[in-house]
Amino acid sequence: MKPNARERRVLPILFLIALGAMTLLTSCGGGAPAASWFGISVGDDTVYLAANEQVYALNLESGAEFWAFPLEPDRLTGPFYATPLLTEDQVVVGGFGDGKLHAIRRDGGTQDWAVETGATIVEGAVSTDDGIIVGNGKGEVYLIGSESQEKRLLLQADGAIWSTPLLDSDSNRVYITAMDHHVYAVDLESGEQLWAFDAGGALVGAPALSDGVLYFGALNSTFYAVEAEGGEERWRFKTDGWVWGGALVDGDTIYFGDLSGKLYALDASTGSERWTSKTEGGVRITPLLVDDLLFFGTREGKVYAVRASDGTQAWALSLEGPVFSQMVIEDEYLLVSPHNAKVQLVALNPESGAERWTYPRREE
């Protein structure tokens, strides 16, 4: 039975309530900072970490702090959940607390500008020649001018946007997943909605695009392949749990995880299963691939490296908290943020899982 509009709004509201409760529980009493899952980006040997109520710039090799924005934790600005967007001169990150898109100087951590979007920002933005595209908790997707900071509404969905919009520069389209169960295709120049695909479940992870096909999973335990041109379904695959994170496409294979704790490898053309790997705890993030190793973390606080060829385990490591944040690999560093732990960021050796450094540094 197809859910009605009211039913499509219930799940996003419940998730937002859960987010708010988590923030309140970790911020009440004693002036403790609000807790968020973190956003990580890397550029020019610098790690940009959006964590709790501040954004940090850290040295990739040592974890030493270059700057923090704002200088002191500010509940009126944070917490930050979104992955920072790196432009030539700025770090652009959305605030969950204030609903603003903040542009921060990469060379010093001072703010260039901030634009109010009118609702919480949960995930990252994407840069275009004309500006920056970002979605918010009211289902609004804006194009914000990089120079003028003027806002143009690209989409009004019926549910919150919790994913980073996917830009296809070749077609000048943007693809957006929403909590109202739909994937939307929007023409960037005209703002025209080209099509909408009803997945039958809330969509949290960003879609992946490969050879004219969009791949994404939903919170109804289903993974889809949909034609990017017209939005027609190519195939679907039933999973054991909700699919929260995005998918990784490598050649003719798709890799993704679900909240039952399974990692899947599917044939991109047919959706047939190639292998699955069972883990401890649900997988909420998009796996990373380097050479033949897939890296991902779970809500039980474990980081895994498994072989892409067959899903067998190369190594596993337990951290101090759940892995809700998207991991990043840069050079010889696997960057992981355990949730609500004493350390906000851990740099690991991708080959072995050995710890290289933490931020803040562990107490001796």
C-alpha positions as CSV (number, residue, x, y, z in Angstrom):
1,M,0.0,0.0,0.0
2,K,1.4,3.4,-1.0
3,P,1.8,5.7,2.1
4,N,-0.1,8.9,2.2
5,A,1.5,12.3,2.6
6,R,1.0,12.3,6.4
7,E,2.6,8.8,6.7
8,R,5.6,10.0,4.6
9,R,6.2,12.8,7.1
10,V,6.1,10.6,10.2
11,L,9.5,9.0,9.8
12,P,11.4,12.2,9.1
13,I,9.8,13.8,12.2
14,L,10.7,10.8,14.4
15,F,14.3,10.9,13.2
16,L,14.5,14.7,13.9
17,I,13.1,14.1,17.4
18,A,15.7,11.4,17.9
19,L,18.4,13.8,16.7
20,G,17.2,16.5,19.0
21,A,17.0,14.2,22.0
22,M,20.6,13.0,21.3
23,T,21.8,16.6,21.2
24,L,19.9,17.6,24.4
25,L,21.1,14.5,26.3
26,T,24.7,15.3,25.5
27,S,24.5,19.0,26.0
28,C,22.6,19.4,29.2
29,G,24.3,19.9,32.5
30,G,27.8,21.2,33.3
31,G,28.1,23.1,30.0
32,A,29.0,20.0,28.1
33,P,29.0,20.5,24.3
34,A,26.3,19.1,22.1
35,A,27.2,15.8,20.4
36,S,26.9,15.2,16.7
37,W,28.1,12.8,14.2
38,F,31.1,14.4,12.5
39,G,32.0,15.6,9.0
40,I,35.5,15.0,7.6
41,S,37.1,16.5,4.5
42,V,40.8,16.7,3.5
43,G,42.6,19.1,1.2
44,D,46.2,20.2,0.9
45,D,47.4,18.0,3.7
46,T,44.9,19.5,6.0
47,V,41.9,17.7,7.7
48,Y,38.8,19.7,8.2
49,L,36.6,18.3,10.9
50,A,33.1,19.5,11.7
51,A,32.6,18.2,15.2
52,N,30.0,19.1,17.9
53,E,30.0,22.9,18.1
54,Q,33.2,23.8,16.2
55,V,35.0,23.2,12.9
56,Y,38.7,22.4,13.1
57,A,41.6,22.5,10.7
58,L,44.2,19.8,11.6
59,N,47.6,18.7,10.2
60,L,47.1,15.5,8.2
61,E,50.4,14.0,9.3
62,S,50.2,14.8,13.1
63,G,46.7,15.8,14.0
64,A,48.0,19.2,15.3
65,E,45.3,21.9,15.4
66,F,45.8,24.9,13.1
67,W,42.5,26.7,14.0
68,A,39.0,26.3,15.3
69,F,35.8,28.0,14.3
70,P,34.2,29.5,16.3
71,L,37.1,30.1,18.7
72,E,34.9,28.8,21.6
73,P,32.1,26.3,21.4
74,D,28.8,28.1,20.5
75,R,25.4,26.4,20.9
76,L,23.8,29.1,18.8
77,T,26.0,28.0,15.8
78,G,26.4,24.2,16.3
79,P,26.3,21.4,16.5
80,F,27.7,20.5,13.1
81,Y,26.7,17.2,11.4
82,A,27.5,18.1,7.8
83,T,30.6,17.1,5.8
84,P,32.6,20.2,5.0
85,L,32.7,21.3,1.4
86,L,36.1,22.6,0.3
87,T,36.3,25.4,-2.3
88,E,39.5,27.1,-3.4
89,D,39.7,29.4,-0.4
90,Q,36.9,28.3,1.9
91,V,35.5,25.6,4.1
92,V,31.7,25.6,3.6
93,V,29.7,23.8,6.3
94,G,26.0,23.8,7.4
95,G,25.0,24.2,11.0
96,F,22.4,21.9,12.5
97,G,21.6,24.3,15.3
98,D,21.3,27.6,13.4
99,G,20.4,26.3,9.9
100,K,23.0,28.6,8.3
101,L,25.6,27.8,5.7
102,H,28.9,29.1,6.9
103,A,31.9,29.9,4.7
104,I,35.1,29.9,6.6
105,R,38.6,30.9,5.4
106,R,40.8,27.9,4.9
107,D,43.9,29.9,5.7
108,G,42.9,31.2,9.1
109,G,39.5,30.0,10.2
110,T,37.7,33.4,10.0
111,Q,34.2,33.5,8.6
112,D,33.6,35.1,5.2
113,W,29.8,34.9,5.2
114,A,26.8,32.9,6.6
115,V,23.4,32.4,4.9
116,E,20.2,31.4,6.7
117,T,18.4,28.5,5.1
118,G,15.5,28.4,7.6
119,A,16.0,24.9,8.9
120,T,18.5,22.4,10.2
121,I,21.4,21.3,7.8
122,V,22.3,17.7,8.3
123,E,24.6,16.9,5.4
124,G,27.0,18.5,3.1
125,A,26.7,20.9,0.2
126,V,28.0,20.6,-3.4
127,S,29.7,23.3,-5.4
128,T,28.7,24.4,-9.0
129,D,30.0,27.1,-11.3
130,D,27.0,29.3,-10.1
131,G,27.2,28.7,-6.4
132,I,26.6,26.1,-3.7
133,I,23.7,23.6,-3.5
134,V,22.4,22.6,0.0
135,G,19.3,21.0,1.4
136,N,17.7,21.5,4.8
137,G,15.3,19.9,7.3
138,K,12.2,21.5,5.7
139,G,12.8,19.7,2.4
140,E,14.1,22.9,0.7
141,V,17.1,22.7,-1.6
142,Y,18.8,26.0,-2.4
143,L,21.4,27.3,-4.9
144,I,23.3,29.9,-3.0
145,G,25.5,32.3,-5.1
146,S,29.2,32.1,-4.1
147,E,29.7,35.8,-4.6
148,S,26.3,37.3,-3.9
149,Q,25.0,34.7,-1.4
150,E,21.6,35.1,-3.0
151,K,19.3,32.1,-2.6
152,R,17.4,30.4,-5.4
153,L,15.0,27.6,-4.4
154,L,15.6,24.5,-6.6
155,L,13.3,22.1,-4.9
156,Q,10.6,21.9,-2.2
157,A,10.2,18.3,-1.1
158,D,7.6,17.0,1.3
159,G,10.3,15.6,3.7
160,A,13.7,16.6,5.1
161,I,16.8,16.5,3.0
162,W,19.5,14.5,4.9
163,S,21.9,13.8,2.1
164,T,24.4,15.8,0.0
165,P,22.9,16.6,-3.4
166,L,24.5,14.8,-6.3
167,L,25.6,17.0,-9.2
168,D,26.0,15.7,-12.7
169,S,27.9,18.3,-14.6
170,D,27.5,16.5,-17.9
171,S,23.7,16.8,-17.9
172,N,23.6,20.0,-15.7
173,R,21.3,18.1,-13.4
174,V,21.2,17.6,-9.6
175,Y,19.8,14.5,-8.0
176,I,18.4,14.7,-4.5
177,T,17.2,12.0,-2.1
178,A,14.6,13.0,0.5
179,M,12.9,11.6,3.6
180,D,9.5,11.8,1.7
181,H,10.5,8.6,-0.1
182,H,11.5,10.3,-3.3
183,V,14.5,10.8,-5.5
184,Y,14.2,14.0,-7.5
185,A,15.9,15.1,-10.7
186,V,16.2,18.8,-11.2
187,D,17.5,20.8,-14.1
188,L,20.1,23.2,-12.6
189,E,19.7,26.0,-15.1
190,S,15.9,26.2,-15.2
191,G,15.1,24.7,-11.8
192,E,12.5,22.5,-13.5
193,Q,11.8,19.2,-11.7
194,L,12.3,16.6,-14.4
195,W,11.1,13.5,-12.6
196,A,10.5,12.0,-9.1
197,F,10.9,8.3,-8.2
198,D,9.0,6.9,-5.3
199,A,11.2,4.4,-3.4
200,G,8.5,3.5,-0.9
201,G,10.8,4.3,2.1
202,A,12.7,7.3,3.5
203,L,16.0,8.1,1.8
204,V,18.9,9.2,3.8
205,G,22.0,8.4,1.8
206,A,23.1,10.2,-1.4
207,P,22.7,8.4,-4.7
208,A,25.6,7.1,-6.7
209,L,25.7,7.7,-10.5
210,S,27.5,5.4,-12.9
211,D,27.0,4.9,-16.7
212,G,23.6,6.7,-16.6
213,V,22.2,4.7,-13.7
214,L,21.5,6.0,-10.1
215,Y,22.1,3.5,-7.3
216,F,20.6,4.1,-3.8
217,G,19.0,2.4,-0.8
218,A,16.0,3.3,1.4
219,L,14.8,2.8,4.9
220,N,12.4,0.1,3.7
221,S,15.2,-2.5,3.3
222,T,15.4,-2.1,-0.5
223,F,18.2,-1.1,-2.8
224,Y,17.4,0.4,-6.2
225,A,18.9,1.0,-9.7
226,V,17.1,3.7,-11.6
227,E,17.7,5.3,-15.0
228,A,19.1,8.8,-14.5
229,E,17.6,10.1,-17.7
230,G,13.9,9.4,-17.0
231,G,13.7,7.9,-13.5
232,E,12.6,4.4,-14.7
233,E,13.4,1.5,-12.3
234,R,15.9,-0.9,-13.7
235,W,16.0,-3.4,-10.8
236,R,15.6,-3.6,-7.0
237,F,17.2,-5.8,-4.4
238,K,15.8,-6.7,-1.0
239,T,18.2,-6.3,1.9
240,D,18.1,-7.6,5.5
241,G,18.0,-4.2,7.0
242,W,17.4,-0.5,6.3
243,V,19.9,1.1,3.9
244,W,21.0,4.4,5.5
245,G,24.4,5.1,3.7
246,G,25.3,5.6,0.1
247,A,26.7,3.1,-2.3
248,L,30.1,2.7,-3.9
249,V,30.3,1.7,-7.5
250,D,33.5,0.2,-8.9
251,G,33.3,-1.0,-12.4
252,D,30.5,-3.5,-12.6
253,T,30.1,-4.0,-8.8
254,I,28.2,-2.0,-6.2
255,Y,29.1,-2.1,-2.5
256,F,26.9,-0.9,0.3
257,G,25.9,-1.8,3.9
258,D,22.7,-2.0,5.8
259,L,21.6,-1.6,9.4
260,S,21.4,-5.3,10.0
261,G,25.2,-5.4,9.8
262,K,25.7,-6.7,6.3
263,L,27.9,-5.5,3.6
264,Y,26.7,-6.3,0.1
265,A,28.4,-6.7,-3.3
266,L,26.0,-6.7,-6.2
267,D,26.2,-6.9,-10.0
268,A,25.6,-3.4,-11.2
269,S,23.8,-4.6,-14.4
270,T,21.4,-7.1,-12.9
271,G,21.3,-6.5,-9.1
272,S,22.3,-10.1,-8.4
273,E,24.2,-10.8,-5.3
274,R,27.9,-11.6,-5.6
275,W,28.7,-11.8,-1.9
276,T,27.8,-10.6,1.5
277,S,29.9,-10.0,4.6
278,K,28.4,-10.0,8.1
279,T,29.7,-7.5,10.7
280,E,29.2,-6.5,14.3
281,G,26.7,-3.7,14.2
282,G,24.8,-1.9,11.5
283,V,26.6,-0.2,8.7
284,R,25.5,3.4,8.3
285,I,28.2,4.9,6.0
286,T,29.4,4.4,2.5
287,P,32.3,2.0,2.2
288,L,35.7,3.2,0.8
289,L,37.8,1.3,-1.7
290,V,41.6,1.4,-2.0
291,D,43.1,-1.2,-4.3
292,D,41.3,-4.5,-3.2
293,L,40.3,-3.4,0.3
294,L,36.9,-2.0,1.3
295,F,36.9,0.1,4.5
296,F,33.8,0.8,6.6
297,G,32.7,1.2,10.2
298,T,29.7,0.1,12.3
299,R,27.5,1.3,15.1
300,E,29.1,-1.2,17.4
301,G,32.3,0.9,17.1
302,K,34.3,-1.5,14.8
303,V,36.3,-0.6,11.7
304,Y,36.7,-3.2,9.1
305,A,38.9,-3.8,6.1
306,V,37.5,-6.6,3.8
307,R,38.6,-7.8,0.4
308,A,36.5,-6.4,-2.4
309,S,36.9,-9.6,-4.4
310,D,35.1,-11.9,-1.9
311,G,34.3,-10.0,1.3
312,T,36.8,-11.8,3.5
313,Q,38.2,-9.9,6.4
314,A,41.7,-8.4,6.2
315,W,41.6,-6.7,9.6
316,A,39.2,-5.3,12.2
317,L,39.6,-2.8,15.0
318,S,37.4,-1.7,17.9
319,L,37.0,2.0,18.7
320,E,35.6,3.8,21.7
321,G,32.3,4.7,20.0
322,P,29.9,4.0,17.1
323,V,31.1,4.9,13.6
324,F,28.2,7.1,12.3
325,S,30.4,9.5,10.3
326,Q,31.7,9.0,6.8
327,M,35.3,7.8,6.9
328,V,38.0,9.4,4.6
329,I,41.2,8.0,3.2
330,E,44.0,10.3,2.2
331,D,47.5,9.1,1.4
332,E,48.5,6.7,4.2
333,Y,45.8,7.8,6.6
334,L,42.4,6.3,7.3
335,L,40.4,9.0,9.2
336,V,37.6,7.8,11.5
337,S,35.4,9.7,14.0
338,P,34.0,7.5,16.8
339,H,30.7,9.0,18.1
340,N,30.6,10.5,21.6
341,A,34.1,9.4,22.4
342,K,36.9,11.1,24.2
343,V,38.8,11.5,20.9
344,Q,37.0,13.1,18.0
345,L,39.2,11.8,15.2
346,V,41.5,8.7,14.9
347,A,44.0,8.4,12.1
348,L,44.8,4.7,11.2
349,N,47.2,2.9,8.9
350,P,44.9,1.5,6.2
351,E,47.1,-1.6,5.7
352,S,47.0,-2.8,9.3
353,G,44.6,-0.7,11.3
354,A,47.4,0.6,13.5
355,E,46.8,3.9,15.2
356,R,48.9,6.8,13.9
357,W,47.4,9.7,15.9
358,T,44.3,11.0,17.6
359,Y,42.6,14.4,18.0
360,P,42.6,15.4,20.8
361,R,45.7,13.4,21.7
362,R,45.1,10.6,24.1
363,E,46.0,11.3,27.7
364,E,49.3,9.6,28.7
